[in-house]
């Protein structure tokens, strides 16, 4: 089955810096890759996603890139703000299979210091 | 995005009792609902998947008689932890999926503490 690895496990940056979180997946059939932000004591919230037919997607300060050949996808946050501090999870899914279960990465704790 | 609610947000129960957690999709019909468990500083662990009107499909290692799931309607799923023990203490999160796999939204979670 699918396995998703996520790095780093923790990331500390200064406000205004950029942050990059990387994920690697094992199943080349995976074709949908969402990213979630989870604040303390809350459920995950979808912040951006990418499908396998595109290589990059951007939404204001956040962007996601996908390298299907290398089976890597990354989350980029620019001009970080203290409110970006949270745990971020990547996930992968094959929309063409009957199972269609999200497989999550292990999470990255992002701390943005003022 | 769509809204998924969970109730209660926090619950404390005594060992041996049962507790029910509700998950509702507030503004869309959820053909599929998922229940996750999350340990501190860990990722989400899928417990079971349920489709409206059907029996839930449990992940390997999850006891179906302990974690009863009922997907009674297109907007409501419940998770009942039966005969709860302290090791069942955890953060339980539901997720609801609409018409497509791209429409999957998570609830705010329920913190269960078993004393």
Contacts between the chains, C-beta under 8 A, distances in Angstrom:
chain1	res1	chain2	res2	distance
A	32	B	101	6.5
A	32	B	102	6.9
A	34	B	104	7.9
A	36	B	106	7.4
A	41	B	109	7.2
A	41	B	111	7.3
A	42	B	108	5.5
A	42	B	109	6.4
A	43	B	4	7.7
A	43	B	6	7.7
A	43	B	93	5.1
A	43	B	106	4.1
A	43	B	107	5.2
A	43	B	108	4.6
A	43	B	109	4.7
A	44	B	44	7.1
A	44	B	93	7.4
A	44	B	106	4.8
A	45	B	1	7.6
A	45	B	106	7.0
A	46	B	1	6.3
A	46	B	104	7.8
A	46	B	105	7.2
A	46	B	106	7.9
A	49	B	102	7.2
A	89	B	43	6.4
A	89	B	44	7.2
A	93	B	101	6.3
A	95	B	101	4.9
A	95	B	102	7.9
A	100	B	101	5.2
A	101	B	34	7.6
A	101	B	46	6.2
A	101	B	49	6.7
A	102	B	46	7.8
A	102	B	104	7.1
A	104	B	43	4.8
A	104	B	44	5.2
A	105	B	43	6.7
A	106	B	42	7.7
A	106	B	43	5.1
A	107	B	41	7.8
A	107	B	42	7.5
A	107	B	43	5.2
A	109	B	41	7.8
